[in-house]
Amino acid sequence: MSAEQSGAPARPEQPTSDRRRWLGLVVISVAVALIIVDSTIVNVAIPSIIDDLGITSTQVQWVQESYTLVFAALLLVFGTLADRFGRRRMLLIGVSIFALSSIAAALAPTGDFLIGSRVIQGVGGAMILPTTLSIINATFRGRERGIAFAVWGSTIGGMAAVGPLLGGWLTTDFSWRWAFGINVPLGIIIVVGILFAVRESRAANAARVDGVGAIFSVIMSASLVFGLIEGRTYGWWLVDKPFTIDDWTWPFAVSVIPFAFAVAALGVVAFVAWGLHRQRQGRSTMLAFSLFRIASFRNGNIAAMIVSLGEFGIILSLPLWLQNVLGYDALQTGFVLLALAIGSFVASGAAAGFGNRIAAVWIVRAGILFEIIGLVAIALVISTDTPWWQLVIGLFVYGFGVGLATAQLTGVVLADVPVEQSGAASGTQSTARQFGSALGIAVLGTVLFTSLGGGLDSRLEGSVPDATRAKVVDLVVDSAGAAIPALEKQSPAAATAAREAFSDATRYAAFSAAGFLTLGLLTTLSLVTGRVREDDDAVTDAAAAPPVAA
């Protein structure tokens, strides 16, 4: 640094500078991998969390949903703030928030406290992801940028495979609390690495944050997800259970859920109207509304959202079923789910190998088709005594499809987008995917637990008194199946019925996910089939540009 300031030749310092740049790449890749690992660890640890904290099935959905929802809502906001106020600074803040909230999650005494901690984790995660992409774009150019994104993606893929095993080991041999606690030493290492190897950078003409648009986006997404998750609790139309906040109780005979959906609809209208208003004034918007005139961009984002809905929702039900019905421990569950990560890793390499010979949209379609086949295969073998190898085959095929689809979908969505708008377009696509993931957890979780309740009730009808039957159903559903082993000691017949009902519900969730993926496959039929442009900077910018506002 001093040599450059004094005018001395920079060449002797270049090797050190290069080493620091590449070390910085590893550091920021691990920072993003921290988010991925946390998600996969939580999936495996959920049954143990239920046993320890006694959380309900609705809280189980919120443990997953609160993080994903906040993450999706704030991606664009923090991407813009990072460009304005410093990317390294934002990354340091994000990692620190993520690590501190992980301490809170690890020490959580109640389910509500854990959910609150997950909300704060979502804030930290939303700071990390777009910032790392911005740093890579600012640090590397040309061929090096493509290599940098390959390293970034490979690190994330590898950690995604490690996550279930790490979570299973920590949960089985120690405690689910270490599944969150492991983030603390990793966070400290990442912070030290950022301070040492990552340079600060800012955008010369960064856009201002659309604060009103951000508020509208949070309102519409939060109210929609609240309605989807809580509908079975408070009633989809009439009141099944009073909605209360402290001493205040919902005063109407109609449930709060239709009101939540109405707020979501009004939020969508307000969000779009406000964004178009700012766009006409030439001001920044949360989403790049003008790009939705491009058919491939518009339809591609719809496909990305629907595919994410089907992809991520099923991950909620499988660990619960594996542990509560088949009796696997967390580590065994991690080994089974590892097949998904391996399939995805294999497919990512395969997609890179023939991506220049086959149009990207056909690779995406093939990937979605593999996902559907994998999910249907899983659904068909689900029973109370399914052997592990049958699940592994389906999960590998499913993971292979995920790897094919996600590796190429970005290029398809951005194929006709002007290069200078690739950052805003990529941010819109990232938001669509994350919002689809949030909907997947809400919708498929509701399918799972609603089917579980109805199926168990019908199985016990006639053999168990009505009052007892209602208590058993509520116990199994509210515990997300964790009460089944204890139920075995009191009533083996009821426990058998519960296992069968949980297996059926998991099957219905898998078929529902396959249905959404089929819908996503149909939406790709309107996408362009031409090859993705091959200009180096255009491709690398479009494929991994940071999700920031226009």
N, C-alpha and C positions, 0 to 999 in steps of 0.2 A: 504493500500500500504506500509506504513512504517513498519507495523508489519511483512509483508512478507519479506521485505528487511533485517530486524534485526534478522530474523529466528524465531520469535514468532509464535505460532500456528495460523493457518489461520481459524480454525473452527469458532471462535466467529464472524468473519467478513463475513462468508459465506452467512448468510441470507440477509445482506445488498447487497452483491455482486449479489445474485440471483435476488433481487428486481430490482437492476439497470439493469441487463441483460434483464429482461422481460419488464421493462419500456423502455429500448433501443429498444426492438422489436416493441413496440407500436409506438415509434417515427419514426423508419425507415419505418414501414408500412404506417403511415400517409404521409411520404415523397413520397412514390410511389403513394398513393391515390391522392396526389396533382396533379400528372400527369393525372390520370384518370378523376378526377373532371374537370380539365381544358379542356380536350377534349370534354366532354359531355356538359359543359357550353357553349363552343364555338358553338357547333352544334345548340343549342337552340337560341343563341344570333345573329346568322348570319343575319336573316332578319332585325333586328334593326341596325346592323352594316351597311348594305346596305343603309338603309334610311338615316343614319347619315353621313356616309362618301361618299356615292354615288359610291361605288365600283362596278365594272363590274362583270359579271358571271365568267369570267376568273380569276379575282382577288379573287372571292369567293373560287374557287378551290385552288388557291395558298395559301390563308389564312389557309386552312386545310392541303394542301399538303406540304408546306414549312416545317412545324413542323415535320410531319411524315417522310418526306424524309431525313432530317438531322438526326432525331432520329435513323432511321434504319441504315444510313451510318456510324454512329459513335459509335454504341453499343459495337462492339468488341474492338474498339480502347480504349475506356475509361474503359472497363472491365479489359484490360491488364494493363493500366496505374494505375488503382486503386490497383491492386495486387502488382505493383512495388513500388509505391510511398506512399501508405497508403490509406486504404479504407475510414476511417472516414474523412480524409482530402479531398478526392475526393467527398464524399457525401456533405460535408460542402460547397465546391466550387460549386457543382451542384445546391444545393438548393439556394445558394446566387445568382447565375446567373439566375436561373429560376425566383426568386422573383424580381430581378432588371429588367429583360426583361419584366416581367408582368407590372411593372410600366410604361415602355416605351409603351407597348401595350395599357394600359388603357388611356394614354395621346396621343395616335396616332392621328395626325391631318389629315392624308391621308391613303388611302389603301396601298400604297407602304411602308409607314412607319410601318404600322401594320404587313405587310408581313415580313419585316426585323426583327421586334421584335419577330415574331413567329419563324424565323430561329434561333435566339439566344435562345429562349425557348427550341427549339429542342436540342441544345447543352447541356443545363442544364439537360433536361430530360434524355439524353443519358448518362450523368454522374450518375444520380440517380439510375436508374433501376438495372443495373448490379452490382452496388456497394452494394445495399441493399441485394441482393442475396448472394454476397460474404461474407458480414458481418454475415448473418445468418449461412452460412456454417462454418465460422470461430469461431462462438460464441457457437453454440449448437451441441450436439452429440446425436447419437442414437435416443431413443424415444422422447427426448426433441426436437430434430430437426424436427421431423414430426409434433409435436404440434406447433412449431414455424412457420413452413410453413403454417399450417392450420390457425393460427392467422393472418399471413401476407395476405393470400388469402382472408380470411373473411373480413378483414378491407377494402381491395381493392374492393371486391364485394359490401359491404355496401355503400361505398363512390360512387361507380358507380351508385347505385340507387339514392343516394342523389343528384348527380350532375345535372341531368335535372331539378329537382325541385328547387334547389338552383339557378341555372342559370336563370330559368324562373321567379322566384321571384325577383331576383336582376334586371333583364332586364325590367320586367314589372313595378315594383314599384320604381325603381331608374334609372339605365342606364346600357347599355351593358358594359360600361367601368368598372363598379363594378364587372362584371364577371371575369375580369382580376385583378382588384384591390384587390379582396378578397384573392389572393395568397400572398399578402405582409404580412399581419398579421399572416397568417398561416405559411409562410416561417420563420418569426422571431421566432415563437413558436417552430418550428421544429429545427432551429439552436440552440436555447437554450437547447432543449432536447438532441440533439446530443452531445453537449459539456458536458452535465451533465451525461448522461447515456450510451453513446456508447464509447467503447474502441477502440483505434487504433490497426490495424492489417495489416500485409503484408504477401505476399507469399514468402516462403524461396527461391524458384527458379523461380521467375516470368519470363515469356517470354518477349522478346523485341518486341516492336510494329513494325509491318510491314508497315512502312510509305508509301512506293511505292504502295503496295497493297491497302491501304486505299484511296490513291489518285485515283487509277484506279476504285475502287468501287464507289466513289463519281461521277466520270466522267460518268460511264456507267449508273448509276441510274438517275442522274440529267438530262442527255441528253434524256433518254428514256421518263421520265415523262414530260419534256419540250415539246417533240414532241407530246405526247398524249394530253396534255392540250391545247397547242397553235395551233394545226393543224387546227382547225376550224377558227382560227383568221387569220393565215398567208397563209393558203392553204395547202392541203395535198400533192399536187404535183406542180401545177403552183401557181405563186404568186397572192394571193387575196388582201394582204395588205403588203406594204414594211416593212421589218424588219430593224429597225434602232437602233443604239447605239450612242447617242449624235449626231454628225454630219455625222456619217458613215451610209450608207445604203447598204443593201444586193444587190450586183450588178447583180445577175443572174436572168434569167426568171424562172428557177426552184426554188420553195420555199425553205426556210431554213429548213423546216421540214424533208424532206428526208435526208438532211445532218445531222440533229440531230440524226435520227435513225441510220445512218451509223456510226456516232461517238459512239453511244451506242453499236452497234455490235462489233466495233473494241475494245471498252472498255472491253466488256465481254471476247473477245479473249485474250487481254493483261492481264486482271486480272487472268484468269485461267492459262495462260502460265507462268506468273510471280510466281503465287502460287505454281505450280508444280516444278518450278525451285528452289524455296526456300525449298520446301519439300525434294527434292533430296539432298540438302545440309544439311539437318537436322536442318533447321532454322524454326522459328515460321512463321505461315501463317495466313491470315485473316480468312479463313475458313479451317475446317479440311478436306482437299481434300481426304486423304487416306480413310476416313470413307465412302465416297460415293461408295466404292466398296461393302458395305453392302447394300443389296437390300432394307431391311426394312427402313434403314436410308435414302437412296436416294429417294425412292418412298414416304416415309412419309414426307420428306421436301417438295417435289413437292405438295403433298396433302395439307400440312399446308399453303403453299403460295397461292394456288388456293382458298382454303376455306377462308383465310383471305381476299382475293380479293373480294369474294362475300359477306362476312360478313360486312365489314366496308364501302364499297362503297355506300350502300343504305342509310346509315345514313346521307349522305350529302343532299339527295333529300327530304326526308320526312319532316324535319322541315320547309324547304322552301315551300313545298306544303301545309302543315297544316296551315301556317300563311298567305301565299299570296293568296291561293285559298279558303280554308275553313274559313279563317278569325279568326283563333285562335290567342290569344296572347301568349307570350312566356311561361307564367306559365301554361296555358292550354296545350300547346305543351309538357311541361315537364311532366305533369300528364299522357298524352297519352304514351309518351316514357318510362315512369316508368314501364309499363307492360313488356317491354323487359327485364329490369333489374330484375324484380321479377321472370320472367320465368327462367332466367339464374341462379338466386340464388336457386330456387327450384330444378333445375336440378343438380346443383353441389352437393347438399346434397343427392339427389337420386343416383347419380353416385357413391358417396362414399359408399352408403349402399349396392349396389349389385355389386360393382366393383370386389370383390373377387370371385364371383360366375359366372360372365360372362366375357369372354375374352374382353380385353380393345378395341380391334379393332372393335368388334361388337357394343360396346357402342358408339364409334366414328361414325360408319356408321349410327346408329340410330339417333345420334345427327344431322348429316348432313341432313338426311332424314326429320327430324322435321323442320330444317331450311328451306329446300326447300318447304315443305308444308306450313309453315308460310308465306313465301314470296309470294307464288302463291296465298294464301288466301288474302293477302294484295292487290296484284295486281288485283285480280278479283273484289274487292269491291271499288277500287279507282274510284271516280267520283267527280263531282262538289258539291255534297251534301251528301257525305258519313257520316253516323252517327258514332260517336266516338267509340261506343262499338264494332262495326265490326272491326275496326282497332286494338283495344285492344286485341281481341281474336287472330288475326293473329300475333301481336307483341309478345304476351305471348308464343305462340307455337314456334315462331322463336327464342325467347330468351331461351326457354327451350332447343331447339336444340343447341344453342350456348354453353349453360352451359354443356351439355353432351359432346359435341365434344372437347371443349377446356380443360375440366377437364381430359380427357384421352389421348389426341393426343400426348402429350409429352412422356408418357410412351410407346406408340406404336412406336414412332419414335426411341426411345432410347433402345428398347427391346433387340437388339442384339449388342449394343455398349459396348465395355469393360468398366468396372466401372472407371478405371483410366483415361479414355478419356471422361467421361460424361460431364465435364465442357465445353470442346471445342465443343462437340456435341450439348449441350444445347444452346450454343452461336450461333452455326450455325442455329439451328431451330428458335431461337428468331429473327435472322436476316431475315430468310425466311418469317416468319410471318409478320414482320414489312414492308418488301419490298412488300409483297402481299397487305398489307393495303394501301401503297402508290399507287400501281397500281390500286387498287379498286377505290380510290378517283378520279384518273385521267381518268380511262376508263369509269366508270359509270357516272361521271360528264359530260364527253363528250357525252355519250349516252343521258343523260338528256337534255342538252342544244341544241345539234344538233337536237334531235327529237322535242323539243319545237319550234325551229326556223322553221323547215320544216313543222310541223303540223299547226302552226299559219299562215304561208304563204299560205298554201293550203286552209285554212278555209276562209281567207280574199280575196282570188282570185275571181275576178268577181264582188265583192261588194264594193271594195275600190280601188281607183286609184293606179297604180303601185308605184308611188313615195311615196304616203302616206303609202301604205302597207309596203314598205321596212322600212320606219321610225318607224312604229308601231312594226314591228317584231324586229328590232334592239333594240328599247326601252325596250321591254319586256324581250328579251333574255339577253341583257347587264345588266339589273337590277336584273336578276335572279327571275323575277316575281314580284318584289317589286313595279313596276309601274302599276300593274293591278288595285289597288284601285283608283289611280288617273285617270286612263284611263276610269273608270266607269263614271266619271262626264262628260267626253268629248264625249264618244261614248259607250253607254251600250252594243251595239251589238259587238263591237270590244273587250270589256272587257270580255263578255261571251265567245267569241271565244278563247281569251287568257286563260281563266280558263279551258276550255275544252282541249286546246292544252297542258297546263301544266299538267293536270290530265293524259292525254295520255302519255306524256313524263315520268312522274313519274311511270306509269304502265310499260312502256318499260324498265325503269331502274330496277324495281323490277324483271321483268321477266329475264332480263340480269343477274342480281345477282343470281337468281335461276339457270340459265343456267351454270354459273361458278361453283356454288356449286354442280350441277349434275356432271360436269366434275371432280370436286374434289372427289365426291363419287366414281366415276369410278376408280380413281387412287388408292383408298383404297383397291380395289379388289386384288391388288398384294401384299398387306401387310400380314404379318404373323398373324395368328389367335390364337396363343398360349397365355397363361397367362403371364402377366408381372412378372418378377422375384420378389421374396418376401424378399430378403435380405434387412434388414432395412436401412443400410447405402447406399446400392446400389440404392434403390428406391428413398430415399430422395435426394441423390446427383443427380441422373439422372433426377428426375422430376423437380428440381428447381435449379440446379447448375448454377452458374453465367455465362452469355454469354461472355466468354473471349477467347482470341486467344490461339491456341495450343502452 
